Structure formats: C-alpha cells, structure tokens
C-alpha cells in the first residue's frame, strides 16, 4: 500500500483563518476538459473614453460630473448597496424568519485617470497613491462611531461582475461585522489568547521557512499561495510587521505594498497573457469595537482562471452543497506564479 502524499492523493486542509476545511484533489488535473470556454479579454482600451462614467470630467449615471482628476479619486457610489440613512429595525416571525436593517457608506475609488490602465500596468508611484487614498478613506470612515467594519476591495474583469472597465475599486463600510470577518476575528483571537502573538505572524514564519508557497516578497510584505487556498491561483499578501489596519502602515510600508501589488498582479497577467480577472480585498480589524490586538492585516486575491485565459473554475455542485474543493495543489500554483516574469507581457 502506498504512503499518503499531499501532492498526489486527495485530502483536506484546514483554513486557520476561518476554521473551515478545503478538499484538495490533485489527481483531477489529469482529466480532459470539454466544458465551457470563455472568450479571452484582448481588446485595447483608449486612455480616455467619453462614454465612461468614471473617466475625468465625465458625467456619471446620477448626473454628477467627475472633476478633472489626475490622481486616485474617491466618491460615494451612485448606486450604493448600503445607505447611511436606513432606519434601524428588525423583522421576526416565529423565531424562524428574521431580518435586521443594515446601513453603511459605499465609496468608489478610481485608481487612475487613465481608462486603459490596471494595477499591473501602473507605476509603483501611482499604486502608492492608491494605498495612501485607502488609508485616508479608512480613517475618515472609521470616524463615524456607528461604522463597525470597512471592506476595501476590487473586482477586476467583467466575469467577476465588474460593471465598468475603468480601473477602480470599492469600499463598503457598514454598521456590523460581516460573516467572514467574524470567523477571522474569532480564529485570530483564540490564537492570540493562547500564545500571546499573532496567528499570521507565526504562519508567515512557517511559510518563509518552507518556501514552497511563496510567490514574491520584499522587506515589508510577502505574497503567497495559502496552504488552504480554494481558487486555482489564489494568493494572500501578509504584512511582515503585525499591523491591524491599513492606516497603520508607514510611508515605507506603503511603498512596499505598492511594489508587491505590482509584482503580484503582473505575474497574474503574465500567467495566461491576458488581463487576469480576480476579486481582491483587504481584511483588517473591525473599528469602533475595541483594540483587537489579535488582528493582523492581510489581503486576499481570488482569481477564477484555471487552465488558460479561456477556462475558469466554477464553484458548483460539491462546492456549493458541501465544501470548497480544488484540483491543482497550492504548491504547484505557487511554483508556477513564482517562475513568471515581473515584466508585463505587453512590454
């Protein structure tokens, strides 16, 4: 009987940030693919689009006019999922039908005035200005005492539900802590209370020792494929210093984060020579809810592409009904990403 090998045999891995398990089936990468094939995103966009509601000087859908901005620009979402004036209230029936009002402030951040640039095509200095604006927005939103969590994120690519190709992200701040962040807070708190230090600090040290899942790194940040990754080329950026939220970064750390964001996203684009789609977001401590000494800042990247620019991973069947599952191992994904050039394929 053969010995168990995580590189060859089906197994499950623990996500230490959520306490949940992920099924890994490395042998399934050998199966033929006769499923859906997406059209590759190849069209070149102009530097300015007169019909784009995010370009400088253009009119937005609600009639507002963007200023002629030359650096990252933020504004309230014209079609926000959450509104600040939603009245407090609850609905309950028989203990089974329950609802609570949810309010918040939703912001849009244009990364660049140029319509044709995504993060991997921007200069480090330009990305650093995006990081600085994240900090400013976080601080401003956290000043509202009823705000309890601030989610900074980006959906890149129309297959990720992005409604406008102009490079931009969003910030949703709301009056309670979302489910994923409740899990991550609880897991980090348990570890901190037991060992007196950050869960991700110890995890990062273990990853740096092994070097199996590291993609790229610098003095301040490390990008790696998490041991428990679900998406084929999922990655996570972790700050080397335990920082609770984005506003605590120093100027040098801002530059380091900008450098690593460029390095990682260039690798993504180079993987299949396409503008690589993903959902990415920062996870950080809740606000107006104590000091949270257990919290350690990190950023998740969830990209759907699996085999090429035209084949993506679908979360269906077993994933929706039972548990997350992946075929390519995190180690194989990291090895492939690490080997890619840091020069964008279009240059």
Beta strands, then each sheet from edge to edge (+ up, - down):
strand 1: 11-15
strand 2: 20-24
strand 3: 73-76
strand 4: 90-93
strand 5: 97-100
strand 6: 104-110
strand 7: 149-156
strand 8: 168-174
strand 9: 214-217
strand 10: 221-224
strand 11: 235-239
strand 12: 278-283
strand 13: 298-302
strand 14: 305-308
strand 15: 311-312
strand 16: 325-326
sheet 1: 1+ 2- 16-
sheet 2: 3+ 6- 8+ 7- 12+ 13- 11+ 10- 9+
sheet 3: 4+ 5-
sheet 4: 14+ 15-
end
